[in-house]
């Protein structure tokens, strides 16, 4: 499947990024969801401080890479073994997965999940 994504092609370039252009919106190939994976139709996504740390080189990663791990959308397809979601569910994606059992998760703050750190 062809999708559009914010692709980081170069790290450590000097700001302003509107001029140095480390990112480009590109068409990329996306495999269908594998075991334990879900395909989400993204309605909104943003680049957060974690992404900025990759762009500026503080958190080196292999390039090219797709950025924007914090997003919201609708489940389109389920990979094998996914039984806690259904097609059409509205979901959000976050940098730290919640375990669902620690104190922050139990208090409704899964972004602060203790084991997820």
C-alpha positions as CSV (number, residue, x, y, z in Angstrom):
1,X,0.0,0.0,0.0
2,X,1.2,3.5,-0.8
3,X,1.0,6.1,1.9
4,X,2.3,9.7,2.5
5,X,4.6,10.2,5.4
6,X,7.0,12.8,7.0
7,X,10.3,11.2,6.2
8,X,13.5,12.3,7.9
9,X,16.3,12.1,5.4
10,X,19.1,14.0,7.3
11,X,19.8,14.5,11.0
12,X,21.8,17.3,12.7
13,X,21.1,20.0,10.1
14,X,21.0,23.5,11.4
15,X,17.7,25.3,12.1
16,X,15.6,26.9,10.8
17,X,14.3,23.6,9.4
18,X,12.1,25.4,6.9
19,X,15.4,26.3,5.2
20,X,17.6,23.3,5.8
21,X,14.7,20.9,5.1
22,X,15.6,17.7,6.9
23,X,12.1,16.4,6.4
24,X,10.1,15.7,3.3
25,X,6.5,14.5,2.7
26,X,7.1,11.4,0.6
27,X,5.1,8.5,-0.8
28,X,6.3,5.2,0.9
29,X,5.3,1.6,0.8
30,X,3.5,0.2,3.8
31,X,3.2,-3.5,4.4
32,X,-0.2,-4.9,5.7
33,X,-0.4,-5.4,9.4
34,X,1.5,-8.4,10.7
35,X,0.9,-10.4,13.9
36,X,0.0,-8.1,16.8
37,X,-0.1,-5.0,14.5
38,X,-3.0,-2.7,13.5
39,X,-3.4,-0.5,10.4
40,X,-4.7,2.9,11.4
41,X,-6.1,5.6,9.0
42,X,-4.4,8.7,10.5
43,X,-6.7,11.7,11.0
44,X,-4.2,13.8,12.8
45,X,-0.5,13.5,13.7
46,X,2.2,15.8,15.2
47,X,5.9,15.9,15.6
48,X,6.8,16.0,19.3
49,X,9.9,16.7,21.3
50,X,11.1,13.1,20.8
51,X,10.9,13.6,17.1
52,X,12.8,16.9,17.4
53,X,15.5,15.1,19.4
54,X,15.9,12.8,16.4
55,X,15.9,15.6,13.8
56,X,18.5,17.6,15.7
57,X,20.8,14.6,16.3
58,X,20.4,14.3,20.1
59,X,18.8,10.8,19.6
60,X,20.6,9.4,16.6
61,X,18.5,6.9,14.5
62,X,19.1,5.4,11.1
63,X,17.7,7.4,8.2
64,X,15.6,7.6,6.3
65,X,12.9,7.2,8.9
66,X,9.2,8.1,9.2
67,X,8.4,10.5,12.1
68,X,5.1,11.2,13.9
69,X,4.5,8.5,16.4
70,X,1.8,10.5,18.3
71,X,-1.4,10.4,16.3
72,X,-5.1,9.8,16.2
73,X,-7.2,7.8,13.7
74,X,-9.5,4.9,13.0
75,X,-8.7,1.2,12.9
76,X,-8.8,0.0,9.2
77,X,-7.3,-3.5,9.5
78,X,-6.2,-5.9,12.2
79,X,-3.2,-8.2,12.0
80,X,-3.4,-11.8,13.3
81,X,-3.8,-12.1,17.0
82,X,-5.3,-8.7,17.6
83,X,-8.4,-9.3,19.6
84,X,-8.9,-6.1,21.7
85,X,-9.7,-3.8,18.8
86,X,-12.2,-3.8,16.0
87,X,-12.3,-2.2,12.6
88,X,-13.8,1.3,13.0
89,X,-12.5,1.9,16.5
90,X,-11.1,5.4,17.2
91,X,-7.6,5.2,18.7
92,X,-4.7,7.3,19.7
93,X,-1.0,6.4,19.5
94,X,1.6,7.5,22.0
95,X,5.3,7.2,22.4
96,X,5.1,5.2,25.6
97,X,2.8,2.2,25.6
98,X,0.7,1.8,28.8
99,X,0.7,-1.5,30.7
100,X,-2.8,-0.9,32.1
101,X,-1.8,-2.1,35.6
102,X,0.7,0.3,37.2
103,X,-0.4,3.3,39.3
104,X,-0.4,5.9,36.5
105,X,-2.2,3.6,34.1
106,X,-4.8,2.8,36.8
107,X,-5.3,6.6,37.3
108,X,-6.0,7.1,33.6
109,X,-2.5,8.5,32.8
110,X,-1.0,5.8,30.6
111,X,1.5,8.2,29.0
112,X,3.3,8.0,32.4
113,X,3.4,4.2,32.5
114,X,6.1,3.0,34.9
115,X,7.1,-0.2,33.0
116,X,6.8,1.7,29.7
117,X,9.7,4.0,30.6
